[in-house]
Amino acid sequence: MSGTSQRVTHWNRTKRLMIVTLVIWFVFSFVVHWFANALNSISFLGFPLGFYMAAQGSEIIFVVLIFWFARMQHKIDQDTGFAEE
């Protein structure tokens, strides 16, 4: 691949990864909390699911999301030749 096409491929894959990451973040930041009352009818580890997601679940997802994003971005960088040694 030429340098220009590698940059375009890198940017397109990075942009797609950012969009997916932001959608997941939005769902666990806002959507889950908007529907917390409806989720409370479901129990998880003895707690209402809406309460659990607001208190701990979202934070766990965010930490996992950070590590997943970094791993996927590194893979994109390696595949397109932009990885740091």
N, C-alpha and C positions, 0 to 999 in steps of 0.2 A: 504494500500500500504506500501511496505517496504521503508526504507529510500533511498536506491539506486534507486528504480523505481520512487520515488517521485522526486528525483534530475534529473533523465533523462527526465521525463515528464515536469518538470519545465523548463529545459534547452531547450527542443524541442519547447515548446510553446513560450518561450522568444525569441529564435532564429527566429521563424516564424514571431513574432511581429516585431522584428528588421528589417527583410527583407522587410516586407510590408511598414514599416515606411520609410526605405531608398529609396524604389521605389517611394513612394509618394513624398519624398523630392527631388529626382532626377528629377521627372517630372516637379515639380513646380520651381526648380532651373535652369534647363537647357532646357528641351524640350519645355516648353512654350515660353522661350525667343528665342530659335532657330526659332520658327514659329511665332514670333511676327508680322512680316510683313503680313503674311497670316491672322493672327487673327485680324489685324487692319480693315479688311473689315466688321467685326461685331462690332456693337456699344453696349456698356454697360454703363448705366447711363449717356449717352451723350458723352462718351469717347470711342475712339477706344479700342477694347478689349485687343490687344497686349500691348498698352500703360498702360491700367489699371492694367493688370496682372503684368507688370514689376514695376509699381510705387507702387501699394498697394495690389493687389490680392495675390501675392506670400507671402507677409509678414503676411497677415491675415491667410492664409492657414498654415503657419509655427507656428503661435501662437496656432491655433486650434489643430494642429498636436501634439504639446508638451503636451497639456492638455489631448488629446485623448490617447497618448502613456502612460502617467502616470496613467491614469484611468485603461487602459487595463492591464498594468503591475501589478498594485495593485490587480486586479481581478485574474490574473494568480498566484500571490503570495498567495492570500487567498485560491484559489482552491487547491493548492498543499501543503499548510501548511507552507509556508515560509514568511507569512506576519508579519510585525512588529506590535506590540500592541500599 
